[in-house]
Amino acid sequence: MNDIFTEVTRTSWSNRIGKSIKGVATGILLVLVCIGLLFWNEGRAVKTHKALIESQGAVVSINAQEDAPQLNGKLVHISGQAASNEILADTLLPVTTEGLKLQRFVETYQWKETSHSEERKTLGGDTETVTTYQYEKVWSSELIKSSGFKNLAGHQNPGEWVYKTQIWTANQIDIGNYRLSNSHKNLIDNFQHLPVPEGIQLTEDLKKLNGQLYAGKNPKKPAIGDQRIQFNFIPAQTYSAIGDLNNNEIHEHIASNGHVIVLLQAGSYTANAMFEKAKSDNVTLTWALRLVGSVLLIVAFSMILKPLSVLADVVPLAGNIVEIGTGLVSFLLGSIVALVTIGIAWIFYRPLLGLALLVIVGALVYWLKRKSFHAAKTITENKPVSATSAYSDPTASK
């Protein structure tokens, strides 16, 4: 059953001004961090792309069932059945399996707090905030710390778990005659469900339930702290891997620019297909970080300009208008700074593209300036003429 707790807080105009001024320093720091993130991201993208291009031209595909001592120290590509002779075992529960990896995946029944706030401005700049906290019981694989709940009474979660999510990996995984390095093994993650075997001996606190284990008294009426335990594993299957060959072991490859390349995919893929996917993943990550950096810049500038809207909140309507204006300015400033930063980074890493981007940014700034000048001129020209100037003095000509 869900329950709700409501809290009403009031903040004076002077306190709001103080908080917004403190936020200016945080906003400035965030601008610097975002500029650093965007600049680093462009360098990372270019370095990764160059390393992939270089490595794609150097890789040699070999038969996983045949030794190739003549290629020792070279970048190679193999494809075949990845297997291990080891038996993987849970260290706490009586579950074992053959395969590449074994996972104990645990969910715990816990309290979860969600909140929703509504802020109302009053004449004079004060605000009244109504925050509603809702509490519900959920199954979660993450530990929810109830110590930070607004209303802790009756909503305590266990501080420690009896069982936790854990993964066991085979010490040796081979594709044909070649052993995978730890870096390659870490990329194996396509788990599938492993039903709890019949006939295993369980302690009193454990029960079998739909191919899983249940730690608790009554699965039909779960209590806070009860746990559901599911087992997953990765069986022997076909993988493709790329790395440096070192005495029949596939290791991570270090390109001439120092970038580390470790490629592995489930299934049978050519070397070119794997490199093309890696390049596509690099582009996706680059754009994701660009978006994150740009959004954070907009947020940072909104924090820097926040005192203006708070000062205007003495009259709530005026404050709302100023807030809309500062929001638009924050969007423009954040976008322009992001583009300029990326452009400068490109001049550093990709000169031709960087100069082109800066030209685009300059054109955007020029267009905004022209639009602002035109709007101001239009307002001036359409200004109403006063009565005293609209009619001439009949005696002036005499």
C-alpha positions as a Markdown table, in Angstrom:
| # | Residue | x | y | z |
|---|---|---|---|---|
| 1 | Met | 0.0 | 0.0 | 0.0 |
| 2 | Asn | 1.3 | 3.4 | -1.0 |
| 3 | Asp | 1.5 | 6.3 | 1.6 |
| 4 | Ile | 2.1 | 10.0 | 1.1 |
| 5 | Phe | 3.8 | 12.7 | 3.2 |
| 6 | Thr | 3.4 | 16.4 | 2.3 |
| 7 | Glu | 5.7 | 19.2 | 3.4 |
| 8 | Val | 5.2 | 22.9 | 2.9 |
| 9 | Thr | 8.2 | 25.2 | 3.0 |
| 10 | Arg | 8.5 | 29.0 | 2.6 |
| 11 | Thr | 11.5 | 30.8 | 1.4 |
| 12 | Ser | 11.9 | 34.6 | 1.8 |
| 13 | Trp | 13.0 | 36.7 | -1.1 |
| 14 | Ser | 16.3 | 37.7 | 0.5 |
| 15 | Asn | 17.1 | 34.0 | 1.1 |
| 16 | Arg | 16.3 | 33.2 | -2.5 |
| 17 | Ile | 18.6 | 36.0 | -3.7 |
| 18 | Gly | 21.4 | 34.6 | -1.5 |
| 19 | Lys | 21.0 | 31.1 | -2.8 |
| 20 | Ser | 20.9 | 32.3 | -6.4 |
| 21 | Ile | 24.1 | 34.3 | -5.9 |
| 22 | Lys | 25.8 | 31.2 | -4.5 |
| 23 | Gly | 24.5 | 29.4 | -7.6 |
| 24 | Val | 26.4 | 31.8 | -9.8 |
| 25 | Ala | 29.8 | 30.4 | -8.6 |
| 26 | Thr | 28.5 | 26.9 | -9.2 |
| 27 | Gly | 27.4 | 27.9 | -12.6 |
| 28 | Ile | 30.8 | 29.3 | -13.5 |
| 29 | Leu | 32.5 | 26.2 | -12.3 |
| 30 | Leu | 30.1 | 24.0 | -14.3 |
| 31 | Val | 30.8 | 26.1 | -17.5 |
| 32 | Leu | 34.5 | 25.4 | -17.1 |
| 33 | Val | 33.9 | 21.7 | -16.5 |
| 34 | Cys | 31.7 | 21.4 | -19.6 |
| 35 | Ile | 34.2 | 23.2 | -21.8 |
| 36 | Gly | 36.8 | 20.8 | -20.6 |
| 37 | Leu | 34.5 | 17.8 | -21.2 |
| 38 | Leu | 33.6 | 19.0 | -24.7 |
| 39 | Phe | 37.3 | 19.6 | -25.6 |
| 40 | Trp | 38.4 | 16.3 | -24.2 |
| 41 | Asn | 35.6 | 14.5 | -26.0 |
| 42 | Glu | 36.7 | 15.8 | -29.4 |
| 43 | Gly | 40.3 | 14.7 | -28.8 |
| 44 | Arg | 39.1 | 11.3 | -27.6 |
| 45 | Ala | 36.9 | 10.8 | -30.7 |
| 46 | Val | 39.7 | 11.7 | -33.1 |
| 47 | Lys | 42.2 | 9.6 | -31.3 |
| 48 | Thr | 39.9 | 6.6 | -31.3 |
| 49 | His | 39.0 | 7.0 | -35.0 |
| 50 | Lys | 42.6 | 7.3 | -36.1 |
| 51 | Ala | 43.5 | 4.2 | -34.0 |
| 52 | Leu | 40.7 | 2.2 | -35.5 |
| 53 | Ile | 41.6 | 3.2 | -39.1 |
| 54 | Glu | 45.3 | 2.3 | -38.5 |
| 55 | Ser | 44.4 | -1.0 | -36.8 |
| 56 | Gln | 41.8 | -1.9 | -39.5 |
| 57 | Gly | 44.6 | -1.7 | -42.1 |
| 58 | Ala | 47.0 | -3.8 | -40.1 |
| 59 | Val | 44.8 | -6.7 | -38.8 |
| 60 | Val | 45.3 | -10.2 | -40.1 |
| 61 | Ser | 42.5 | -12.8 | -40.0 |
| 62 | Ile | 43.7 | -16.3 | -39.0 |
| 63 | Asn | 42.1 | -19.7 | -38.5 |
| 64 | Ala | 41.3 | -20.3 | -34.8 |
| 65 | Gln | 42.1 | -24.0 | -35.2 |
| 66 | Glu | 45.6 | -23.4 | -36.5 |
| 67 | Asp | 48.7 | -22.0 | -34.8 |
| 68 | Ala | 50.3 | -19.0 | -36.3 |
| 69 | Pro | 53.7 | -18.4 | -34.6 |
| 70 | Gln | 54.9 | -16.2 | -37.5 |
| 71 | Leu | 52.3 | -13.6 | -36.5 |
| 72 | Asn | 53.4 | -13.4 | -32.8 |
| 73 | Gly | 53.2 | -9.7 | -31.8 |
| 74 | Lys | 50.9 | -8.8 | -34.7 |
| 75 | Leu | 47.2 | -7.7 | -34.6 |
| 76 | Val | 45.0 | -10.6 | -35.5 |
| 77 | His | 41.3 | -11.5 | -35.9 |
| 78 | Ile | 39.8 | -14.9 | -35.0 |
| 79 | Ser | 36.3 | -16.3 | -35.0 |
| 80 | Gly | 35.0 | -19.6 | -33.5 |
| 81 | Gln | 33.5 | -21.4 | -30.6 |
| 82 | Ala | 34.5 | -19.9 | -27.2 |
| 83 | Ala | 34.6 | -22.5 | -24.6 |
| 84 | Ser | 35.9 | -23.4 | -21.1 |
| 85 | Asn | 36.4 | -26.8 | -19.3 |
| 86 | Glu | 35.8 | -25.2 | -15.9 |
| 87 | Ile | 32.8 | -25.7 | -13.6 |
| 88 | Leu | 31.5 | -22.4 | -12.3 |
| 89 | Ala | 30.0 | -22.4 | -8.8 |
| 90 | Asp | 28.2 | -19.9 | -6.6 |
| 91 | Thr | 30.3 | -19.5 | -3.4 |
| 92 | Leu | 27.2 | -19.2 | -1.2 |
| 93 | Leu | 24.4 | -21.2 | -2.9 |
| 94 | Pro | 24.5 | -24.7 | -4.3 |
| 95 | Val | 24.3 | -23.7 | -8.0 |
| 96 | Thr | 26.9 | -24.8 | -10.5 |
| 97 | Thr | 27.1 | -24.8 | -14.3 |
| 98 | Glu | 29.4 | -25.3 | -17.2 |
| 99 | Gly | 30.0 | -22.1 | -19.3 |
| 100 | Leu | 31.9 | -18.9 | -19.6 |
| 101 | Lys | 30.3 | -16.9 | -16.8 |
| 102 | Leu | 27.8 | -17.5 | -14.0 |
| 103 | Gln | 25.7 | -14.6 | -12.5 |
| 104 | Arg | 23.8 | -14.5 | -9.3 |
| 105 | Phe | 21.3 | -11.6 | -9.9 |
| 106 | Val | 19.5 | -10.4 | -6.7 |
| 107 | Glu | 16.5 | -8.2 | -6.2 |
| 108 | Thr | 15.5 | -7.0 | -2.7 |
| 109 | Tyr | 12.0 | -5.9 | -1.6 |
| 110 | Gln | 12.5 | -2.3 | -0.3 |
| 111 | Trp | 10.8 | 1.0 | 0.3 |
| 112 | Lys | 11.2 | 3.6 | -2.5 |
| 113 | Glu | 10.7 | 7.4 | -2.1 |
| 114 | Thr | 9.6 | 9.6 | -4.9 |
| 115 | Ser | 8.8 | 13.3 | -4.6 |
| 116 | His | 7.0 | 16.0 | -6.6 |
| 117 | Ser | 7.3 | 19.7 | -5.8 |
| 118 | Glu | 5.1 | 22.7 | -6.8 |
| 119 | Glu | 6.3 | 26.2 | -6.3 |
| 120 | Arg | 4.1 | 29.2 | -5.9 |
| 121 | Lys | 5.4 | 32.8 | -5.9 |
| 122 | Thr | 3.9 | 35.5 | -3.7 |
| 123 | Leu | 3.9 | 39.2 | -4.0 |
| 124 | Gly | 7.2 | 40.5 | -2.6 |
| 125 | Gly | 9.3 | 37.7 | -4.0 |
| 126 | Asp | 8.8 | 35.0 | -1.4 |
| 127 | Thr | 8.0 | 31.4 | -2.5 |
| 128 | Glu | 5.9 | 28.6 | -1.1 |
| 129 | Thr | 6.9 | 25.1 | -2.1 |
| 130 | Val | 4.6 | 22.1 | -1.6 |
| 131 | Thr | 6.5 | 18.9 | -1.8 |
| 132 | Thr | 4.7 | 15.5 | -1.9 |
| 133 | Tyr | 6.7 | 12.5 | -0.9 |
| 134 | Gln | 5.3 | 9.1 | -1.9 |
| 135 | Tyr | 6.4 | 5.8 | -0.5 |
| 136 | Glu | 5.9 | 2.4 | -2.2 |
| 137 | Lys | 7.4 | -1.1 | -1.8 |
| 138 | Val | 9.3 | -2.2 | -4.9 |
| 139 | Trp | 11.7 | -5.0 | -6.0 |
| 140 | Ser | 15.0 | -3.4 | -6.8 |
| 141 | Ser | 18.5 | -4.7 | -7.7 |
| 142 | Glu | 20.0 | -1.5 | -6.2 |
| 143 | Leu | 20.4 | -0.8 | -2.5 |
| 144 | Ile | 18.0 | 2.0 | -1.6 |
| 145 | Lys | 19.3 | 3.9 | 1.4 |
| 146 | Ser | 16.3 | 4.9 | 3.5 |
| 147 | Ser | 18.4 | 7.0 | 5.8 |
| 148 | Gly | 17.9 | 9.9 | 3.4 |
| 149 | Phe | 14.1 | 9.6 | 3.3 |
| 150 | Lys | 12.1 | 12.7 | 4.3 |
| 151 | Asn | 9.8 | 10.5 | 6.4 |
| 152 | Leu | 11.8 | 7.6 | 7.8 |
| 153 | Ala | 9.2 | 6.4 | 10.2 |
| 154 | Gly | 7.9 | 3.0 | 9.0 |
| 155 | His | 10.0 | 3.2 | 5.9 |
| 156 | Gln | 13.3 | 1.6 | 7.0 |
| 157 | Asn | 15.2 | -0.5 | 4.5 |
| 158 | Pro | 17.8 | -3.1 | 5.5 |
| 159 | Gly | 21.3 | -1.7 | 5.6 |
| 160 | Glu | 23.0 | -4.9 | 4.5 |
| 161 | Trp | 21.9 | -7.6 | 2.1 |
| 162 | Val | 22.2 | -11.3 | 2.9 |
| 163 | Tyr | 22.8 | -12.1 | -0.9 |
| 164 | Lys | 24.2 | -9.7 | -3.4 |
| 165 | Thr | 24.6 | -9.7 | -7.2 |
| 166 | Gln | 27.8 | -11.4 | -8.2 |
| 167 | Ile | 29.5 | -12.8 | -11.4 |
| 168 | Trp | 32.0 | -15.6 | -11.7 |
| 169 | Thr | 34.1 | -15.9 | -14.8 |
| 170 | Ala | 36.1 | -18.9 | -16.1 |
| 171 | Asn | 39.8 | -18.5 | -15.6 |
| 172 | Gln | 40.5 | -19.7 | -19.1 |
| 173 | Ile | 38.3 | -19.1 | -22.1 |
| 174 | Asp | 39.6 | -20.3 | -25.5 |
| 175 | Ile | 38.5 | -19.8 | -29.1 |
| 176 | Gly | 40.1 | -22.7 | -30.8 |
| 177 | Asn | 43.8 | -22.7 | -30.1 |
| 178 | Tyr | 43.8 | -19.1 | -28.7 |
| 179 | Arg | 43.1 | -17.9 | -25.1 |
| 180 | Leu | 41.3 | -14.7 | -24.5 |
| 181 | Ser | 42.8 | -12.0 | -22.2 |
| 182 | Asn | 40.9 | -10.6 | -19.2 |
| 183 | Ser | 40.1 | -7.5 | -21.2 |
| 184 | His | 38.3 | -9.5 | -23.8 |
| 185 | Lys | 36.6 | -11.7 | -21.2 |
| 186 | Asn | 35.2 | -8.6 | -19.6 |
| 187 | Leu | 33.3 | -7.8 | -22.9 |
| 188 | Ile | 31.4 | -11.2 | -22.7 |
| 189 | Asp | 28.0 | -10.1 | -21.3 |
| 190 | Asn | 25.1 | -11.9 | -23.2 |
| 191 | Phe | 23.7 | -13.7 | -20.3 |
| 192 | Gln | 20.7 | -16.1 | -20.4 |
| 193 | His | 18.5 | -17.5 | -17.7 |
| 194 | Leu | 19.7 | -20.6 | -15.8 |
| 195 | Pro | 16.9 | -22.4 | -14.0 |
| 196 | Val | 17.7 | -23.5 | -10.4 |
| 197 | Pro | 18.4 | -27.3 | -10.8 |
| 198 | Glu | 16.1 | -29.8 | -9.2 |
| 199 | Gly | 17.1 | -31.7 | -6.0 |
| 200 | Ile | 19.5 | -29.1 | -4.6 |
| 201 | Gln | 19.7 | -28.8 | -0.8 |
| 202 | Leu | 18.5 | -25.4 | 0.5 |
| 203 | Thr | 18.5 | -23.8 | 4.0 |
| 204 | Glu | 15.2 | -23.0 | 5.7 |
| 205 | Asp | 15.2 | -19.3 | 4.6 |
| 206 | Leu | 15.3 | -20.3 | 0.9 |
| 207 | Lys | 12.5 | -21.6 | -1.4 |
| 208 | Lys | 12.4 | -22.5 | -5.0 |
| 209 | Leu | 10.0 | -20.2 | -7.0 |
| 210 | Asn | 9.5 | -20.3 | -10.8 |
| 211 | Gly | 13.1 | -21.4 | -11.5 |
| 212 | Gln | 14.5 | -18.9 | -9.0 |
| 213 | Leu | 15.2 | -18.9 | -5.3 |
| 214 | Tyr | 13.3 | -16.8 | -2.8 |
| 215 | Ala | 14.7 | -15.7 | 0.6 |
| 216 | Gly | 11.8 | -14.9 | 2.9 |
| 217 | Lys | 8.8 | -16.4 | 4.7 |
| 218 | Asn | 6.0 | -16.0 | 2.2 |
| 219 | Pro | 6.5 | -15.2 | -1.5 |
| 220 | Lys | 2.8 | -14.3 | -1.9 |
| 221 | Lys | 3.2 | -11.7 | 0.8 |
| 222 | Pro | 6.7 | -10.3 | 0.5 |
| 223 | Ala | 8.1 | -8.4 | 3.4 |
| 224 | Ile | 10.8 | -5.6 | 3.4 |
| 225 | Gly | 14.1 | -7.3 | 3.1 |
| 226 | Asp | 12.9 | -10.4 | 1.2 |
| 227 | Gln | 15.1 | -11.3 | -1.8 |
| 228 | Arg | 14.5 | -12.9 | -5.2 |
| 229 | Ile | 17.6 | -14.7 | -6.6 |
| 230 | Gln | 17.9 | -15.5 | -10.3 |
| 231 | Phe | 20.8 | -17.3 | -11.9 |
| 232 | Asn | 22.1 | -16.5 | -15.4 |
| 233 | Phe | 24.9 | -17.9 | -17.4 |
| 234 | Ile | 26.8 | -17.6 | -20.7 |
| 235 | Pro | 27.2 | -21.0 | -22.4 |
| 236 | Ala | 29.9 | -21.9 | -24.9 |
| 237 | Gln | 29.1 | -20.1 | -28.2 |
| 238 | Thr | 30.7 | -18.4 | -31.2 |
| 239 | Tyr | 32.6 | -15.2 | -30.7 |
| 240 | Ser | 34.8 | -13.0 | -32.8 |
| 241 | Ala | 37.8 | -11.3 | -31.3 |
| 242 | Ile | 40.6 | -8.8 | -32.4 |
| 243 | Gly | 43.8 | -8.2 | -30.5 |
| 244 | Asp | 47.5 | -8.7 | -30.4 |
| 245 | Leu | 48.8 | -12.3 | -30.6 |
| 246 | Asn | 51.2 | -13.2 | -27.8 |
| 247 | Asn | 52.1 | -16.9 | -27.5 |
| 248 | Asn | 48.6 | -18.1 | -28.5 |
| 249 | Glu | 46.9 | -15.5 | -26.3 |
| 250 | Ile | 44.8 | -12.6 | -27.7 |
| 251 | His | 45.7 | -9.4 | -25.8 |
| 252 | Glu | 44.6 | -5.8 | -26.0 |
| 253 | His | 46.2 | -3.8 | -28.9 |
| 254 | Ile | 47.8 | -0.5 | -28.4 |
| 255 | Ala | 47.8 | 1.8 | -31.5 |
| 256 | Ser | 50.7 | 4.1 | -32.4 |
| 257 | Asn | 48.9 | 7.0 | -30.7 |
| 258 | Gly | 48.5 | 5.1 | -27.5 |
| 259 | His | 44.8 | 4.3 | -27.8 |
| 260 | Val | 43.9 | 0.8 | -26.5 |
| 261 | Ile | 41.7 | -1.4 | -28.8 |
| 262 | Val | 39.9 | -4.5 | -27.4 |
| 263 | Leu | 37.2 | -5.8 | -29.7 |
| 264 | Leu | 34.9 | -8.8 | -29.1 |
| 265 | Gln | 31.4 | -9.7 | -30.5 |
| 266 | Ala | 29.1 | -12.6 | -30.0 |
| 267 | Gly | 28.7 | -14.4 | -33.4 |
| 268 | Ser | 30.9 | -14.8 | -36.4 |
| 269 | Tyr | 32.0 | -11.5 | -37.9 |
| 270 | Thr | 34.7 | -10.4 | -40.3 |
| 271 | Ala | 37.4 | -8.0 | -39.1 |
| 272 | Asn | 36.1 | -5.2 | -41.3 |
| 273 | Ala | 32.6 | -5.6 | -39.8 |
| 274 | Met | 33.9 | -5.4 | -36.3 |
| 275 | Phe | 35.9 | -2.3 | -37.0 |
| 276 | Glu | 33.0 | -0.6 | -38.7 |
| 277 | Lys | 30.8 | -1.3 | -35.6 |
| 278 | Ala | 33.6 | 0.1 | -33.4 |
| 279 | Lys | 33.7 | 3.3 | -35.5 |
| 280 | Ser | 29.9 | 3.6 | -35.4 |
| 281 | Asp | 30.0 | 3.2 | -31.6 |
| 282 | Asn | 32.6 | 5.9 | -31.4 |
| 283 | Val | 30.4 | 8.3 | -33.3 |
| 284 | Thr | 27.4 | 7.5 | -31.1 |
| 285 | Leu | 29.5 | 8.1 | -27.9 |
| 286 | Thr | 30.9 | 11.3 | -29.3 |
| 287 | Trp | 27.4 | 12.8 | -30.1 |
| 288 | Ala | 26.1 | 11.6 | -26.7 |
| 289 | Leu | 28.8 | 13.5 | -24.9 |
| 290 | Arg | 28.4 | 16.5 | -27.1 |
| 291 | Leu | 24.7 | 16.6 | -26.1 |
| 292 | Val | 25.4 | 16.1 | -22.4 |
| 293 | Gly | 28.0 | 18.9 | -22.5 |
| 294 | Ser | 25.7 | 21.3 | -24.3 |
| 295 | Val | 22.7 | 20.7 | -22.0 |
| 296 | Leu | 24.9 | 21.2 | -18.9 |
| 297 | Leu | 26.2 | 24.4 | -20.4 |
| 298 | Ile | 22.6 | 25.7 | -20.8 |
| 299 | Val | 21.9 | 24.7 | -17.2 |
| 300 | Ala | 25.1 | 26.4 | -16.1 |
| 301 | Phe | 24.2 | 29.7 | -17.7 |
| 302 | Ser | 20.7 | 29.5 | -16.3 |
| 303 | Met | 22.3 | 29.3 | -12.8 |
| 304 | Ile | 24.5 | 32.3 | -13.6 |
| 305 | Leu | 21.5 | 34.4 | -14.8 |
| 306 | Lys | 19.1 | 33.2 | -12.0 |
| 307 | Pro | 19.6 | 36.2 | -9.7 |
| 308 | Leu | 18.0 | 38.4 | -12.4 |
| 309 | Ser | 14.7 | 36.5 | -12.3 |
| 310 | Val | 14.8 | 36.3 | -8.5 |
| 311 | Leu | 15.2 | 40.1 | -8.2 |
| 312 | Ala | 12.3 | 40.6 | -10.6 |
| 313 | Asp | 10.1 | 38.2 | -8.5 |
| 314 | Val | 9.1 | 41.0 | -6.3 |
| 315 | Val | 6.3 | 41.2 | -8.8 |
| 316 | Pro | 5.7 | 37.5 | -9.7 |
| 317 | Leu | 4.5 | 38.3 | -13.3 |
| 318 | Ala | 7.6 | 40.4 | -14.0 |
| 319 | Gly | 9.8 | 37.5 | -12.5 |
| 320 | Asn | 8.1 | 35.0 | -14.9 |
| 321 | Ile | 8.8 | 37.2 | -17.9 |
| 322 | Val | 12.4 | 37.7 | -16.9 |
| 323 | Glu | 12.8 | 34.0 | -16.3 |
| 324 | Ile | 11.6 | 33.2 | -19.8 |
| 325 | Gly | 14.1 | 35.8 | -21.2 |
| 326 | Thr | 17.0 | 34.4 | -19.2 |
| 327 | Gly | 16.0 | 30.9 | -20.3 |
| 328 | Leu | 16.3 | 31.9 | -23.9 |
| 329 | Val | 19.6 | 33.7 | -23.3 |
| 330 | Ser | 20.9 | 30.7 | -21.5 |
| 331 | Phe | 20.0 | 28.4 | -24.4 |
| 332 | Leu | 21.7 | 30.7 | -26.9 |
| 333 | Leu | 24.8 | 31.2 | -24.7 |
| 334 | Gly | 25.1 | 27.5 | -23.9 |
| 335 | Ser | 24.7 | 26.5 | -27.6 |
| 336 | Ile | 27.2 | 29.1 | -28.8 |
| 337 | Val | 29.8 | 28.2 | -26.2 |
| 338 | Ala | 29.4 | 24.5 | -27.0 |
| 339 | Leu | 29.8 | 25.2 | -30.7 |
| 340 | Val | 32.8 | 27.4 | -30.2 |
| 341 | Thr | 34.5 | 24.9 | -27.8 |
| 342 | Ile | 33.9 | 22.1 | -30.3 |
| 343 | Gly | 35.2 | 24.3 | -33.1 |
| 344 | Ile | 38.4 | 25.2 | -31.3 |
| 345 | Ala | 38.9 | 21.6 | -30.4 |
| 346 | Trp | 38.5 | 20.7 | -34.1 |
| 347 | Ile | 41.0 | 23.4 | -35.1 |
| 348 | Phe | 43.4 | 21.6 | -32.7 |
| 349 | Tyr | 42.5 | 18.1 | -33.8 |
| 350 | Arg | 40.8 | 18.7 | -37.3 |
| 351 | Pro | 41.8 | 22.1 | -38.6 |
| 352 | Leu | 39.6 | 22.2 | -41.7 |
| 353 | Leu | 36.4 | 21.1 | -40.0 |
| 354 | Gly | 37.1 | 23.4 | -37.0 |
| 355 | Leu | 37.5 | 26.5 | -39.1 |
| 356 | Ala | 34.2 | 25.7 | -41.0 |
| 357 | Leu | 32.4 | 25.3 | -37.7 |
| 358 | Leu | 33.7 | 28.6 | -36.3 |
| 359 | Val | 32.5 | 30.3 | -39.6 |
| 360 | Ile | 29.0 | 28.9 | -38.9 |
| 361 | Val | 29.1 | 30.1 | -35.3 |
| 362 | Gly | 30.2 | 33.6 | -36.5 |
| 363 | Ala | 27.4 | 33.7 | -39.0 |
| 364 | Leu | 24.9 | 32.7 | -36.2 |
| 365 | Val | 26.2 | 35.5 | -33.9 |
| 366 | Tyr | 26.0 | 38.0 | -36.8 |
| 367 | Trp | 22.5 | 36.9 | -37.7 |
| 368 | Leu | 21.3 | 37.3 | -34.0 |
| 369 | Lys | 22.9 | 40.7 | -33.8 |
| 370 | Arg | 21.2 | 41.8 | -37.1 |
| 371 | Lys | 17.8 | 40.5 | -35.9 |
| 372 | Ser | 18.2 | 42.3 | -32.6 |
| 373 | Phe | 19.2 | 45.6 | -34.4 |
| 374 | His | 16.2 | 45.2 | -36.8 |
| 375 | Ala | 13.8 | 44.6 | -34.0 |
| 376 | Ala | 15.0 | 47.7 | -32.1 |
| 377 | Lys | 14.8 | 49.8 | -35.2 |
| 378 | Thr | 11.2 | 48.7 | -35.9 |
| 379 | Ile | 10.1 | 49.5 | -32.4 |
| 380 | Thr | 11.7 | 53.0 | -32.7 |
| 381 | Glu | 10.1 | 53.7 | -36.1 |
| 382 | Asn | 6.6 | 52.6 | -34.9 |
| 383 | Lys | 6.8 | 54.6 | -31.7 |
| 384 | Pro | 3.6 | 56.8 | -31.4 |
| 385 | Val | 4.0 | 60.5 | -32.0 |
| 386 | Ser | 3.1 | 62.8 | -29.1 |
| 387 | Ala | 0.2 | 65.2 | -29.4 |
| 388 | Thr | 2.4 | 68.3 | -28.9 |
| 389 | Ser | 4.6 | 67.2 | -31.8 |
| 390 | Ala | 1.8 | 66.0 | -34.1 |
| 391 | Tyr | 0.2 | 69.5 | -34.5 |
| 392 | Ser | 2.2 | 72.6 | -35.3 |
| 393 | Asp | 1.7 | 75.8 | -33.4 |
| 394 | Pro | -0.5 | 78.0 | -35.7 |
| 395 | Thr | 1.3 | 81.1 | -34.3 |
| 396 | Ala | 4.7 | 79.8 | -35.1 |
| 397 | Ser | 4.5 | 80.9 | -38.8 |
| 398 | Lys | 3.4 | 84.4 | -37.9 |
